Amino acid sequence: MKVRTSCAGLRNLLQRLSVSDKYCSKHNRLQTICLYSKINPPKCHILDCSWSTCAHRTVSPGSILPWRFFTCKQEGTKIPSKRKQNTSITTSELLYKNLLKSERENWNDTSARYKAMTKRIKEKIEELHNKYTFNLGSPRIRFGENVYFEENGCIFLSKADDADEGNVDILFSTEDLGLSDAFIRQIRISPDQRYMAISLKSENSEEITCVIMKLGQFPVVEKVIPNVFSFEWATNDVLYYTSQKNLKCQDVLMTTFTNQKRTKLVYTEQDARFFVDIHRTKDRRFLTINSNSKTTSEVWLVDCRNPFKLPALVQARTKGVIYHVEHRNDELYILTTYGEPAEYKLMKAPIASSGIENWQLVYALEDKTKLVDLEMFSDHCIMFLKNAGQLYLNVISFVSHSVQSIKLPTWACEFELESHPEHTTSTCYFQLTSPVHPPKRFAYSFKQNNLIEQAVQEVPIITNCHTTRLLAKSKDETLVPITVFHNMNSKELHRKPLLVHVYGAYGIDLNMSFKEEKLMLIEEGWILAYCHVRGGGELGLRWHRDGCQHNKLNGLHDLRACIRLLHQQGLSQPKYTALAAASAGGVLAGALCNTDPELIRAVVLQAPFVDVLNTMRKTHLPLTIEEQEEWGNPLADEKCMKFIKSYCPYQNIKPQPYPSVFITAYENDQRIPLTGVLRYVQKLRKAALDYASRTSQKGNRIPNIILDIQASGSHCDLSWEDSLNEVARHLAFLNKELEEVCHLQHHGKSCK
């Protein structure tokens, strides 16, 4: 099926050109963003649906860890290049170009030794992907007799009672418009189904463009809006959206599609620490304008029955108080950190008097419990919780005022909402997964009051993998959780290779969703360990607070204690231990290389944040001010500057026996400046060589310090193929490093 078009294509959509080309189609179809978590930032490649079903777009084999969020949001826009004062190249620019060229030549020379093993690993991951990837079906959004769904970059329309799956109309296609490198990030359908708003995002850019389609027999492009982050229909022909510039989102605008078309600025956030987005309440009554910093939030309501009326403030921002709003039966339900302890609670207040003094407690979480997500329904609320690594559902009934707690299978490490059901639905669908367990479908039935394991398809549970949860005692005697996976048939675990994962920032949990490469490592005898150190969010908001700003060293002490406990428990030993981190996880990984290099043999880092001090001193960068709530402000506080300097990976490199390090960085990364990574690599190599030249011990080892700079890709998104190649290169490097020590220690015998 082809979409007939009257334009030469919409390629320039992703170059921020606001064109009004139109195309016609007698075919049609759609997709969505999964319920945006009110607690966590949205994940990459999540599609958004309006009012109904939603699900994740198929993701790549995955980054080793979540990326560093310079902002609590993932998406952004390109940072405009600065206008040069003259055409001559500066000394620093020349040095940068030469260094970039040198690193690429070095990688081209080095990569040959990993080529054969990279090929083998890629083939194995692809084999596992084909074995364990199941078609869960596209999410359906139903409006009366019409059903919208998305597949492969196309948005389709079919009739609800039409049994013929082939009888569908195509409403939109990225490929037919010459946008094959873009994916559909969100869609919103207007209440009367006359309009459809779609946001498009490239794999290799953070730019987002919103395309508004006028539906009908021949769908046409009604409007194109560049630099849009979030958007919602207030009425049939009134769209609210946020405009994003330089990775900041501070303006809310309203555009109308009546005969008197107009666009109006509705709200502007003046504080650079705050990021603005828009959501629609589950019952469709209000739009919420949410302005959030890392520690404080404020919400304004737009009444969808009167969208031209000025937004109404729910509660003025109060330092340290975060809150999010839903609506039910003329009451606001408020998820907030207000009150003691400063953890999430569900509260409520009348719309007419929504001030904080009128907030009434509905439910408070237990101590050290992480609220992963929350879903509101007409008569119920479901909380997705995590406590000491165990996952739970808490179902709150607004009718009986009861709370039912349901313990989920012990193998599960992650929730994933599979659908975004209607407000009045009787069932909530979700998936459970772990790094070595493919997603398995579950549903909670409000009518039957029980959990149902879905048998739509058979997803094999890995039976030969043992899961262990340990607690390591940190320097201040805080107990730090570790989740460990290994093959049940493995013997002599102290001689097996160990891959340790760490993140520890922004209150974000370690990514423990299914990855084919993790299953491959288990099958090949590796041990996987996930260290849930302070700075992350695994034990609630306090766990994050105890690992940020002046408490950042706690995360380093936690990581050290975790690795030592693993070795004490007979799970590998330092010469067979590797460490994996990405983005902000690079802070703790890089710091450990400086303080305790003897604990690990090799490190793989993806887009690592390793130059904290210099980055946080550059306020011209778009996200530095926003990040001060996580790292502190070294410009305003000398004590803070000295503290950051005490752990910053770049600042503390010294001549000593370092582990081997493989770093992947992206040339156009807008969140982790490549210059900082280049400086780090140069300084680390020099320190390793200086140490080697000062010592003449027999068998003295010079570590491999490798930098792989990718011209394509970005901090947030990689295509499946790019991610597969990257993961395969990382694992080939680790295998080579550990093979080397195996041969040295065991006369050529394999560690495995």
LOGUMI-884798 format. One line per 2 residues: number of its first residue (from 1); their letters; for each residue x, y, z of C-alpha. Coordinates in steps of 0.02 Angstrom, whole numbers, plus 32768, in hexadecimal, padded with zeros to 4 digits. Layout:
N
NUM> a> X Y Z; ...
***
This chain:
752
1> mk> 8000 8000 8000; 8043 80A9 7FD0
3> vr> 8014 8156 800A; 7FF3 81CC 7F7A
5> ts> 8048 8271 7F97; 8041 831B 7F45
7> ca> 80E9 8351 7F8D; 819D 831D 7F72
9> gl> 81A0 82D3 8021; 81AC 8316 80D1
11> rn> 8265 82F5 80EB; 827C 83A7 8128
13> ll> 8209 8388 81BC; 829F 8350 821E
15> qr> 8302 83E7 81E7; 8285 8457 8242
17> ls> 8235 849A 81A3; 8180 84C4 81BE
19> vs> 8135 848B 8118; 807F 8477 80ED
21> dk> 808A 83F2 8065; 7FF1 8384 805A
23> yc> 7FDB 82D0 802C; 7F44 8264 800C
25> sk> 7F1F 81AF 8037; 7E91 8134 802A
27> hn> 7EEE 80C4 80A3; 7F10 80DC 815C
29> rl> 7F5B 80A6 8213; 7FB2 80DE 82CD
31> qt> 801E 80D2 836F; 8035 8130 8415
33> ic> 80B4 816A 84C3; 8096 80E7 854A
35> ly> 8050 8139 85E1; 80D4 81B8 860C
37> sk> 810F 8184 86B6; 80E7 820A 8734
39> in> 817F 81D6 8796; 8206 81AA 8716
41> pp> 823D 81F9 8672; 81F9 81A8 85D5
43> kc> 8264 8122 8587; 82A7 812A 84D7
45> hi> 823C 80F1 8446; 819A 80FD 84A7
47> ld> 8102 812A 8445; 8071 8188 848E
49> cs> 7FB9 816E 8471; 7F25 81DD 8490
51> ws> 7EAB 81A0 8514; 7EC7 80E8 84FA
53> tc> 7F39 8057 84D4; 7FF4 8072 84C6
55> ah> 8092 800C 84BE; 814C 8019 84A2
57> rt> 8196 801C 83F6; 820D 7F8B 83DB
59> vs> 82B1 7FBC 842D; 8362 7F8F 8403
61> pg> 83CE 7F11 8460; 83E7 7FA3 84D1
63> si> 8467 8012 851E; 84C4 7FC0 85AB
65> lp> 8471 8039 8624; 83F9 80CB 861E
67> wr> 8445 8167 85D4; 8475 81FB 863E
69> ff> 83E1 8271 8646; 8422 8322 863F
71> tc> 8369 8346 8650; 82DE 82DD 8697
73> kq> 829A 82D7 85E6; 82E7 8274 855D
75> eg> 82B8 82D3 84C4; 8301 8378 848F
77> tk> 8331 83E1 83FB; 83D6 83FD 83A9
79> ip> 8443 8482 83F4; 845E 8505 836E
81> sk> 8513 851A 833F; 855C 85BE 8377
83> rk> 8576 8642 82F2; 8630 8653 82D2
85> qn> 867D 86FE 82E1; 86F1 86DB 824F
87> ts> 8710 8654 81CE; 87BD 8623 820D
89> it> 87C9 8586 8277; 8804 859D 832A
91> ts> 8892 853D 837A; 881B 84E0 83ED
93> el> 87AB 84AF 835A; 8842 846F 82FA
95> ly> 887D 840E 8391; 87D0 83C2 83A5
97> kn> 87C8 838D 82EE; 8875 8341 82F4
99> ll> 884C 82E4 8394; 87AA 82A4 8349
101> ks> 8806 8268 82AE; 888D 8216 8317
103> er> 880E 81B8 8382; 87B2 8179 82E8
105> en> 8854 813A 829B; 8882 80E8 8340
107> wn> 87D8 8091 8348; 87E6 8056 8293
109> dt> 888E 8007 82BC; 8851 7FBB 835F
111> sa> 87A7 7F7B 8327; 87F2 7EF3 82B9
113> ry> 8820 7E89 8350; 8769 7E84 8386
115> ka> 871C 7E67 82DA; 8708 7DA9 82DE
117> mt> 86C4 7DA6 8390; 864F 7E38 836E
119> kr> 8607 7DD8 82DB; 85EA 7D3C 8345
121> ik> 8596 7DA0 83CF; 8526 7DFC 8354
123> ek> 84EB 7D59 8309; 84C5 7D11 83B4
125> ie> 8464 7DAB 83ED; 83FF 7DAC 834C
127> el> 83D8 7CF4 8364; 8399 7D14 8414
129> hn> 8337 7DAC 83D9; 82DB 7D43 8358
131> ky> 82BB 7CBD 83DB; 827B 7D2B 8467
133> tf> 822A 7DBD 840C; 8170 7DA3 83FE
135> nl> 80EE 7E07 83A3; 807F 7E44 8430
137> gs> 8010 7E9A 83B2; 8001 7F52 838F
139> pr> 7FA5 7FBA 8412; 7EF4 7FE3 83DE
141> ir> 7EA0 808A 83FD; 7DE4 807B 83EB
143> fg> 7D6E 810C 83C9; 7CBF 80C9 83B0
145> en> 7CC6 805C 8314; 7D76 8095 82E4
147> vy> 7E18 8043 831C; 7EC1 8097 8303
149> fe> 7F68 803D 830E; 801D 804C 82D5
151> en> 809A 7FD8 8285; 8142 7FF9 8233
153> gc> 8130 80B5 8229; 807E 80B2 81E5
155> if> 7FDE 80E9 823A; 7F47 8080 820B
157> ls> 7E8B 8089 821F; 7E14 7FF5 821F
159> ka> 7D64 7FCE 825A; 7D51 7F80 8306
161> dd> 7CE4 7EF1 82CA; 7D42 7ED1 8229
163> ad> 7D8D 7E23 8232; 7DF3 7E3E 8194
165> eg> 7E9D 7E7B 81D2; 7ECD 7EAD 8121
167> nv> 7E3C 7F27 810F; 7E90 7FC1 8156
169> di> 7EB3 8073 811F; 7F5D 80C6 8131
171> lf> 7F51 8173 817E; 800A 8197 8188
173> st> 80B0 8149 8153; 815F 8185 817E
175> ed> 81AF 811E 80F5; 813F 815B 8069
177> lg> 8167 820D 809E; 8221 81ED 8094
179> ls> 8234 81E8 8151; 8271 8136 8168
181> da> 82F2 816E 81E9; 8269 81B9 8257
183> fi> 81F3 8162 82CE; 8148 8190 830D
185> rq> 8160 81CA 83BF; 80AE 81FB 83F1
187> ir> 8003 820A 83A4; 7F6A 8266 83E2
189> is> 7EBF 8258 8390; 7E42 82E5 83A7
191> pd> 7D9F 82B7 8401; 7D38 82BE 8362
193> qr> 7DC0 8262 82FD; 7DCF 82F0 827F
195> ym> 7E86 8310 82A7; 7F1D 82A8 82D6
197> ai> 7FBD 82F2 831F; 805D 828C 8309
199> sl> 810C 82AF 8349; 81A2 8270 82E7
201> ks> 8252 8257 8324; 82EF 821F 82CB
203> en> 835D 8193 830D; 83F4 8205 8305
205> se> 83AC 82A8 8344; 834C 82EE 83D6
207> ei> 82E0 835D 8368; 8225 833B 8372
209> tc> 81A9 8378 82F1; 80EB 8374 8304
211> vi> 8082 8353 8269; 7FC6 8374 8272
213> mk> 7F5F 830E 81F6; 7EAE 8339 81C4
215> lg> 7E58 8292 81B6; 7DCF 825E 813E
217> qf> 7DC6 8204 8097; 7E6B 8253 8063
219> pv> 7ED7 8280 80FB; 7F3F 831C 80E3
221> ve> 7FC8 8374 8145; 7F71 8405 819A
223> kv> 8006 844D 81F7; 80BB 8428 8225
225> ip> 8102 8468 82CA; 81BD 8456 82EA
227> nv> 820E 8442 8395; 817B 83F6 83F3
229> fs> 8190 838B 848F; 80DF 8361 84CB
231> fe> 8031 8386 848A; 7F7A 8363 84B1
233> wa> 7ED0 8389 8465; 7E67 83F4 84D9
235> tn> 7DD0 83EC 8465; 7DA9 83B2 83B4
237> dv> 7E0F 843D 8366; 7E7A 8488 83F1
239> ly> 7F29 8441 840B; 7F9D 846F 849B
241> yt> 8057 844C 8487; 8100 8475 84D3
243> sq> 818F 84C0 8471; 823F 8483 8491
245> kn> 82E0 84E1 846E; 8392 84B4 849F
247> lk> 8357 841D 8502; 82E5 848F 8568
249> cq> 8229 848D 8565; 81DC 8529 85B3
251> dv> 8151 8569 8540; 809F 8527 852E
253> lm> 803D 855B 8494; 7F8B 8540 8455
255> tt> 7F5E 8530 839E; 7EB0 8527 8353
257> ft> 7E72 84D7 82B2; 7DCC 8530 829A
259> nq> 7DAA 85B0 8213; 7E05 8630 827E
261> kr> 7EA9 85D2 828F; 7F21 861B 830D
263> tk> 7FB0 85EE 8381; 7FC1 863C 842E
265> lv> 8043 8634 84B8; 7FEC 85F2 8554
267> yt> 8076 85DB 85D5; 8131 8600 85E7
269> eq> 81A2 85B9 866D; 8224 8639 86A4
271> da> 8291 85C7 8711; 8316 856B 86AC
273> rf> 8315 84DB 8729; 8262 84AC 86F6
275> fv> 8227 8445 8662; 8174 8451 8623
277> di> 8106 83CB 85D7; 804D 83AB 85BB
279> hr> 7FDE 8317 85E7; 7F25 82F3 85E0
281> tk> 7ECB 82AA 8676; 7E8D 81FA 865F
283> dr> 7DD7 822F 865E; 7DFC 82B3 85D7
285> rf> 7DBB 8342 8640; 7E5B 83A8 8654
287> lt> 7F03 83C8 8605; 7F8E 83DA 8685
289> in> 801F 8451 8666; 80AB 8406 86CE
291> sn> 8146 846B 86F8; 81C7 83FE 874E
293> sk> 8278 8412 878E; 82D8 8380 87DB
295> tt> 828F 83A8 8887; 81F7 8419 8871
297> se> 815C 8420 8805; 80C5 8488 87DB
299> vw> 8025 845C 877B; 7FA8 84C8 871D
301> lv> 7EFF 8488 86E0; 7EAF 84AB 8637
303> dc> 7DF5 8484 8638; 7DD1 8426 8597
305> rn> 7D1D 8465 859C; 7D5F 8517 8591
307> pf> 7E0C 850D 853F; 7E1C 85C8 8522
309> kl> 7E0F 85F0 85DB; 7EB4 8614 8633
311> pa> 7F04 857C 8689; 7EE0 856D 8744
313> lv> 7F6B 854D 87C1; 7F56 84B2 882E
315> qa> 7FDB 84DE 88AF; 806B 855A 88A3
317> rt> 8115 8506 88A1; 815D 84E2 894B
319> kg> 8216 84BB 8953; 8233 8401 8965
321> vi> 817E 83D0 8941; 815A 836B 88A4
323> yh> 80A8 834B 886F; 8047 8306 87DA
325> ve> 7F8C 830F 87BD; 7EFF 829E 8781
327> hr> 7E43 82BE 8786; 7DAE 8256 87BD
329> nd> 7CFC 8287 87EC; 7D21 8341 8801
331> el> 7DB6 831D 8871; 7E6E 832B 884D
333> yi> 7ED8 8294 887A; 7F86 82CF 88A0
335> lt> 8022 8264 889F; 809C 82C7 890B
337> ty> 8133 82C8 897C; 80E0 8347 89F0
339> ge> 80E9 831D 8AAA; 8156 82A8 8B0E
341> pa> 81A8 8239 8ADD; 81D3 828E 8A38
343> ey> 81A0 81F9 89CF; 810F 81E8 8955
345> kl> 805D 81E9 8999; 7FB4 81EB 8945
347> mk> 7F49 827C 8981; 7EAA 82D2 8946
349> ap> 7E59 837E 894A; 7DBD 83D4 8904
351> ia> 7DD8 842E 885D; 7D90 84CE 88A4
353> ss> 7E0C 84D1 8935; 7EA6 8473 88F9
355> gi> 7F26 84CA 8968; 7F9F 8461 89CB
357> en> 7F43 8486 8A6E; 7EAF 8421 8A2B
359> wq> 7F10 8387 89F4; 7ECF 82EB 8A4A
361> lv> 7F34 824A 8A55; 7EF0 81B6 89F4
363> ya> 7F85 8140 89FC; 803C 814A 8A32
365> le> 80C7 80D5 89FA; 8128 806B 8A74
367> dk> 81DC 8098 8A9D; 8260 806C 8A1A
369> tk> 81DB 804B 8998; 81F2 808C 88E7
371> lv> 8158 80C7 8889; 817D 8093 87D6
373> dl> 80DB 80CD 8787; 8025 80F3 87AB
375> em> 7F8B 80D8 873F; 7EE1 8127 8764
377> fs> 7E39 80DB 8738; 7D85 810F 875A
379> dh> 7D76 80AE 87FD; 7E27 8070 881C
381> ci> 7EDC 80A3 8820; 7F6B 8029 8800
383> mf> 8017 804C 8847; 80AD 7FF0 8800
385> lk> 8128 7FDD 8891; 81D6 7F9A 88B3
387> na> 8214 7F6A 8960; 82BE 7F18 897D
389> gq> 82BF 7EDD 88C9; 8213 7E8D 88D6
391> ly> 8187 7ECF 8867; 80D5 7EEE 88A4
393> ln> 802F 7F30 8869; 7FC9 7F95 88E5
395> vi> 7F14 7FA8 88AC; 7EB5 8035 8902
397> sf> 7DF8 802E 88F7; 7DA2 80D8 88FE
399> vs> 7CFD 8080 891C; 7D27 800C 89AD
401> hs> 7DBC 8076 89E8; 7E23 7FD7 89F2
403> vq> 7ED6 7FB3 89BA; 7F08 7F0B 8973
405> si> 7FC1 7EE2 8966; 7FF7 7E5E 88E8
407> kl> 80A5 7E15 88E6; 80E3 7DF4 8835
409> pt> 8153 7D62 87FD; 81FE 7D67 8850
411> wa> 825C 7D5D 87AA; 8211 7E03 8770
413> ce> 827D 7EA0 8778; 821D 7F1D 870C
415> fe> 816B 7F52 86E9; 8136 7F90 863F
417> le> 8086 7FD1 8622; 804F 7F7B 8583
419> sh> 7FB3 7FE1 8568; 7F66 8086 8599
421> pe> 7EB2 804F 85B1; 7E15 80B6 85B4
423> ht> 7DE7 810B 8656; 7D57 8091 8673
425> ts> 7DB1 7FF0 8644; 7DA1 7F57 86B4
427> tc> 7E52 7F17 8691; 7F02 7F5C 869E
429> yf> 7F84 7F09 862D; 8040 7F09 8648
431> ql> 80DD 7EA4 8628; 8161 7E61 869F
433> ts> 8215 7E48 866D; 82C8 7E37 86AE
435> pv> 8371 7E47 8657; 836A 7D8C 862E
437> hp> 82AC 7D71 8625; 824D 7DAA 858A
439> pk> 81AF 7E11 85A9; 811B 7DAB 85E7
441> rf> 8069 7DEF 85E2; 7FFC 7E04 867C
443> ay> 7F56 7E57 86A0; 7EFF 7E8F 873D
445> sf> 7E40 7E7C 873A; 7DE0 7EF6 87A7
447> kq> 7D42 7E8D 8798; 7D95 7DEA 87CB
449> nn> 7E0C 7E41 8843; 7E9F 7DD8 880C
451> li> 7F3C 7DCD 87A1; 7F31 7D6F 86FC
453> eq> 7FC7 7D2A 86A0; 7FA6 7D41 85E7
455> av> 7FB7 7CA8 8579; 7FA3 7CFF 84D3
457> qe> 8050 7CC3 84A6; 80CF 7C53 84F5
459> vp> 8165 7CB1 8539; 81E1 7C36 8582
461> ii> 8223 7C60 862E; 82DC 7C41 8638
463> tn> 82ED 7BAF 86B1; 83A9 7B9B 86B9
465> ch> 83CA 7C49 86FE; 83D8 7C64 87B9
467> tt> 83A7 7D0D 8803; 83F2 7D45 88A9
469> rl> 83D4 7DE5 890A; 8461 7E1C 897E
471> la> 847D 7EAE 89F4; 8529 7EFF 89FD
473> ks> 855B 7F66 8A95; 859D 800E 8A5C
475> kd> 861B 807D 8AB4; 8595 80CA 8B25
477> et> 8546 801C 8B3F; 84B4 8041 8ACA
479> lv> 8479 7FA0 8A78; 8481 7FAB 89BA
481> pi> 841B 7F30 894F; 846D 7EC8 88C7
483> tv> 8410 7E5B 8849; 8479 7DCB 8807
485> fh> 8459 7D52 8777; 84BF 7CB8 8749
487> nm> 84AA 7C10 86F4; 846A 7B8D 876E
489> ns> 84DE 7B0D 8720; 857A 7B75 8739
491> ke> 8601 7B31 87AC; 8697 7B8A 87F6
493> lh> 8640 7C32 87F1; 86DC 7C86 8835
495> rk> 872D 7C66 878C; 869E 7CA7 8722
497> pl> 869C 7D51 86CD; 8631 7DD3 8726
499> lv> 85DE 7E6A 86D6; 85AB 7EF0 8755
501> hv> 852B 7F76 8727; 8519 8020 877B
503> yg> 84BE 80C6 8761; 8495 8125 8801
505> ay> 8450 81CE 87CD; 83AF 8234 87B7
507> gi> 8349 81B9 881E; 8343 8146 8785
509> dl> 8348 808A 879E; 83C3 801C 8742
511> nm> 8378 7FDF 869E; 834A 7F29 86C0
513> sf> 82DB 7F06 862B; 82FE 7E72 85BA
515> ke> 8398 7E7A 854C; 83CA 7DEB 84DB
517> ek> 8483 7E07 84FD; 8468 7DEC 85B8
519> lm> 841B 7D42 8596; 84AC 7D19 8523
521> li> 8529 7D42 85AD; 84CC 7CD3 8628
523> ee> 84CF 7C43 85AB; 858B 7C5D 8595
525> gw> 85AC 7C54 8650; 85B4 7D0B 8681
527> il> 8572 7D50 8725; 850B 7DF0 871A
529> ay> 84FE 7E66 87AF; 8492 7F03 87BB
531> ch> 84C9 7F77 8848; 8439 7FE5 8882
533> vr> 84A3 806D 88CF; 846A 8110 891E
535> gg> 8446 819A 88A2; 83D1 8126 8845
537> ge> 831C 810F 8879; 830B 8057 88A4
539> lg> 82DF 8077 895B; 8278 8115 8943
541> lr> 829B 81CF 893F; 830B 81CF 89D7
543> wh> 837D 8152 897F; 8396 81D4 88F8
545> rd> 83B0 8264 8972; 8434 81FF 89CF
547> gc> 849A 81F1 892F; 8491 829C 88DE
549> qh> 84E9 8344 88F6; 8552 833E 8996
551> nk> 8524 8286 89AD; 8567 824D 8904
553> ln> 85F9 81EE 8953; 857B 8178 89A4
555> gl> 855D 812C 88F8; 8617 810B 88E3
557> hd> 8624 80BB 8990; 858B 8051 8966
559> lr> 85D5 8014 88C1; 8679 7FE6 8915
561> ac> 861E 7F86 899E; 85B2 7F29 891E
563> ir> 8646 7EEC 88B8; 86A5 7EB6 8953
565> ll> 860F 7E56 8994; 85FA 7DFD 88ED
567> hq> 86AF 7DC3 88F4; 869E 7D91 89AC
569> qg> 8606 7D28 897E; 866F 7CC8 8901
571> ls> 8622 7D1D 886A; 86B9 7D37 87FA
573> qp> 8754 7D99 882F; 87A4 7E3E 87FA
575> ky> 8807 7DFA 8766; 8767 7DB6 8718
577> ta> 86F9 7E4E 8742; 86B9 7ECF 86C7
579> la> 8653 7F6C 86E8; 85CE 7FB5 8674
581> aa> 8582 8063 867F; 8536 80E7 860F
583> sa> 8518 81A1 8617; 8510 81DD 86CD
585> gg> 8543 812D 8702; 85ED 815D 86BC
587> vl> 8608 81CE 8753; 860B 813D 87CF
589> ag> 8661 80C5 8756; 86EA 8144 872E
591> al> 86FE 8171 87E6; 8714 80B9 8815
593> cn> 879C 80A6 8790; 87F9 8132 87E9
595> td> 87E0 80F6 889C; 87DA 8038 888E
597> pe> 8820 8000 87E6; 8855 7F5A 8830
599> li> 879E 7F24 8841; 877E 7F18 8786
601> ra> 87D6 7EDC 86EA; 8773 7F37 8662
603> vv> 86F0 7FBF 864D; 8675 7FE9 85C1
605> lq> 8627 8096 85C0; 85A0 80DA 854E
607> ap> 8599 8198 8538; 85E2 81AB 85E7
609> fv> 85D8 8248 8651; 868D 8250 868A
611> dv> 86B2 830B 8691; 8637 8346 8715
613> ln> 8692 83DE 8756; 86B5 8433 86AF
615> tm> 8606 840E 866F; 85AF 8454 870A
617> rk> 8617 84F3 86FD; 85D8 8517 864C
619> th> 8532 856E 8667; 8523 8595 85AC
621> lp> 84FA 84DD 8592; 843C 84CD 858B
623> lt> 8429 844F 8619; 84AF 8482 8697
625> ie> 843C 84ED 8703; 83B6 8465 8705
627> eq> 8438 83E5 873A; 8472 8448 87D2
629> ee> 83EC 83F1 883B; 8444 834C 8818
631> wg> 84FD 837D 881C; 8502 8426 8874
633> np> 853E 84D1 8839; 85FD 84DC 883B
635> la> 85FA 8591 8801; 8596 85D1 8895
637> de> 85DD 855E 891B; 8697 8540 892F
639> kc> 8675 84AF 89A5; 860A 8460 891E
641> mk> 8694 847A 889D; 8714 8423 890C
643> fi> 869C 8395 892D; 8677 8376 8874
645> ks> 8731 837F 8852; 874E 82F8 88D6
647> yc> 86EF 8273 8874; 86E7 82B4 87BF
649> py> 8734 8229 8752; 8797 82A1 86E4
651> qn> 87DC 8307 8775; 8820 8270 87D5
653> ik> 887E 820E 8751; 892E 81E4 878D
655> pq> 89BC 816E 875B; 8988 80C1 8798
657> py> 8959 8016 8751; 88AF 803A 8702
659> ps> 8836 7FB8 86BC; 881D 7FB4 8600
661> vf> 8793 802B 85C7; 8725 802B 852C
663> it> 86BF 80CA 8511; 8639 80E8 848E
665> ay> 8611 819F 8470; 85A8 81FC 83F0
667> en> 85EB 828C 8389; 8549 82EE 8390
669> dq> 8517 82C2 8443; 84BB 8358 8488
671> ri> 84BB 831C 853C; 856B 82DB 8556
673> pl> 85E7 8352 8501; 8664 82EE 849B
675> tg> 86F0 8366 84CB; 86E6 832A 8580
677> vl> 86F0 8273 854B; 8786 8298 84DB
679> ry> 87E1 82F1 8569; 87BD 8260 85DE
681> vq> 8800 81DC 8565; 889F 823E 8542
683> kl> 88C2 8259 85FB; 889B 81A5 8628
685> rk> 8910 815F 85A2; 899C 81D3 85DB
687> aa> 8987 819F 8691; 898B 80E6 8664
689> ld> 8A28 80FD 85FA; 8A7B 8168 867F
691> ya> 8A5F 80DF 86FF; 8AA2 805A 868A
693> sr> 8B3F 80C0 8666; 8B60 80DB 8720
695> ts> 8B53 8023 874C; 8BBA 7F99 8700
697> qk> 8B67 7F05 8753; 8B64 7E66 86EC
699> gn> 8ABE 7E4F 8695; 8A8A 7F03 86B2
701> ri> 89EB 7F1E 864D; 89B9 7FB7 85EA
703> pn> 88FB 7FC1 85E3; 889F 7FD7 8540
705> ii> 8849 8081 853E; 87D6 8081 84A7
707> ld> 8762 810A 8469; 86E0 80E1 83E4
709> iq> 8693 8182 83A2; 85F2 8168 8341
711> as> 85C7 81EA 82BE; 8510 81B6 82C2
713> gs> 849F 8191 8354; 8475 8202 83E5
715> hc> 8473 81FB 84A1; 83C1 81BE 84A6
717> dl> 83A1 8156 840C; 83F9 80D2 83A6
719> sw> 83B1 806D 8319; 83A5 7FB1 8334
721> ed> 843B 7F92 82C5; 84A7 8018 8316
723> sl> 847D 7FDC 83C4; 849E 7F27 8395
725> ne> 8549 7F56 8350; 8573 7FBD 83E9
727> va> 8543 7F35 8466; 85A4 7EB3 8401
729> rh> 8640 7F20 8401; 8634 7F3A 84BD
731> la> 8623 7E80 84E0; 86AE 7E53 8465
733> fl> 8720 7ECB 84C3; 86F2 7E7F 856D
735> nk> 870B 7DCE 852D; 87B6 7DF9 84E8
737> el> 87EC 7E4E 858A; 87B4 7DBD 85F6
739> ee> 87F5 7D3A 857C; 889F 7D8C 858E
741> vc> 88A1 7D77 864A; 885C 7CC6 8638
743> hl> 88EA 7C94 85C7; 8968 7CE2 863C
745> qh> 8921 7C8D 86D6; 88ED 7BE6 868F
747> hg> 896E 7BC2 8607; 88F9 7BDF 8578
749> ks> 885F 7B8C 85C4; 87BB 7BE8 85B7
751> ck> 8773 7C3E 864F; 86CC 7BF7 8622
***
